Amino acid sequence: MLRYVRASVNDQAKVEQFLQGVHDDLSEQVNTYLTQAQGGLYLALEDDVIVGTAVITFPKRHEGYLGSVRMAPPQQDRDLYKEFAAFQLKEAQKAGAHIVRALIKEDDTLWSTVLQEDFGFKNSGQWIVGEFEGFQAPDVPPHDAGPAWAVDKDRVKDFMQQFPGALWVGKDMYVPESLTIEDLENQFEEGGIAVAPQDARLAVDSIAVYRVRNNDAIDIKYFKSQGRYTRELLNYLWIEARAWGVQKMRFGLAGQTAEQMAKALDLPIQNQWVGTVLERQFEAQAYSLSS
């Protein structure tokens, strides 16, 4: 049986050596995870030798996220994955998480099977991280789409109430989390919400939450359209991107939404990463590792 522990800064050299042959992408973030006050990088050890890693983060106070689970080839066994999952869920529960999610790459079938069959995670749908590039924004801003202002708060809230359980990306495109009214309130303060139509007398048909970061791309953190104003809202977002001098639209979105945008823009999704969101909700006191 392996031993499972939370990594410390003293483990950094060993972790980086292990990741060289297992998961290079995580190597760039090791120091960040090792210095987090809550959650971070976790290790599966055999005689103090690292044979597996996992990341646990908390995008919200009561939401845990399991990421970057990797086991060395000799340890890629269902029972060991199950042990590691049990440890991670216990850690998430100790931190107060009532909802735990994982984003599973399409070919990571063993980890997906363990979470769903052994721990009761449910499939919440496809998730796509990708980019659009090459769209020609119109010279004239669309009449029916534009920024949301304080006067639009009630309309936006009414729209969002139609879609309970909506997911968005707060900081990381690969970490879907619940979109709450409080999140939207913060976005109003930051000026990162667009709606269509803008007419205050009409119900909202389409909404986008976005930000421009590092003068590289406009990041779409949430997008939902009932279809009538999809193109108009995308036109506005491209104009916003052009005003900031960026040429790309980057996103982390539900698969159906990403495909709806691709069709409206008549553009292929570039640098596409496809996975599945798995989710489990539980009462903290009722949770059992044997369930």
RAHU-V836156 format. One record per backbone hydrogen bond with DSSP energy under -1.0 kcal/mol. NH is the residue of the N-H (numbers start at 0). CO is the residue of the C=O. If there is no record, write none. Layout:
NH,CO + NH,CO
//
This chain:
2,44 + 4,42 + 6,40 + 10,7 + 11,8 + 14,10 + 15,11 + 16,12 + 17,13 + 18,14 + 19,15 + 20,17 + 22,18 + 26,23 + 28,25 + 32,28 + 33,29 + 34,30 + 39,55 + 41,53 + 42,4 + 43,51 + 44,2 + 45,48 + 48,45 + 50,43 + 51,43 + 52,69 + 53,41 + 54,66 + 55,39 + 56,64 + 62,59 + 63,98 + 64,56 + 65,100 + 66,54 + 69,52 + 71,50 + 74,71 + 75,72 + 76,74 + 80,76 + 81,77 + 82,78 + 83,79 + 84,80 + 85,81 + 86,82 + 87,83 + 88,84 + 89,85 + 90,86 + 91,87 + 92,88 + 93,89 + 94,90 + 95,92 + 96,91 + 97,61 + 98,61 + 99,279 + 100,63 + 101,277 + 103,275 + 105,273 + 107,104 + 108,106 + 111,107 + 112,108 + 113,109 + 114,110 + 115,111 + 116,112 + 117,113 + 120,114 + 121,278 + 123,276 + 126,274 + 127,252 + 128,272 + 129,250 + 130,269 + 131,248 + 145,194 + 147,192 + 151,148 + 152,149 + 155,151 + 156,152 + 157,153 + 158,154 + 159,155 + 160,156 + 161,158 + 162,159 + 165,162 + 167,176 + 168,220 + 174,171 + 176,167 + 178,165 + 183,179 + 184,180 + 185,181 + 186,182 + 187,183 + 188,184 + 189,185 + 190,186 + 191,186 + 193,207 + 194,145 + 195,205 + 201,198 + 204,195 + 205,195 + 206,223 + 207,193 + 208,221 + 209,191 + 210,218 + 212,216 + 215,212 + 216,212 + 217,247 + 218,210 + 219,249 + 220,208 + 221,208 + 223,206 + 225,204 + 232,228 + 233,229 + 234,230 + 235,231 + 236,232 + 237,233 + 238,234 + 239,235 + 240,236 + 241,237 + 242,238 + 243,239 + 244,241 + 245,240 + 248,131 + 249,217 + 250,129 + 251,219 + 252,127 + 254,125 + 257,253 + 258,254 + 259,255 + 260,256 + 261,257 + 262,258 + 263,259 + 264,260 + 265,261 + 266,261 + 269,130 + 272,128 + 274,126 + 275,103 + 276,124 + 277,101 + 278,121 + 279,99 + 281,97 + 286,282 + 290,287
//
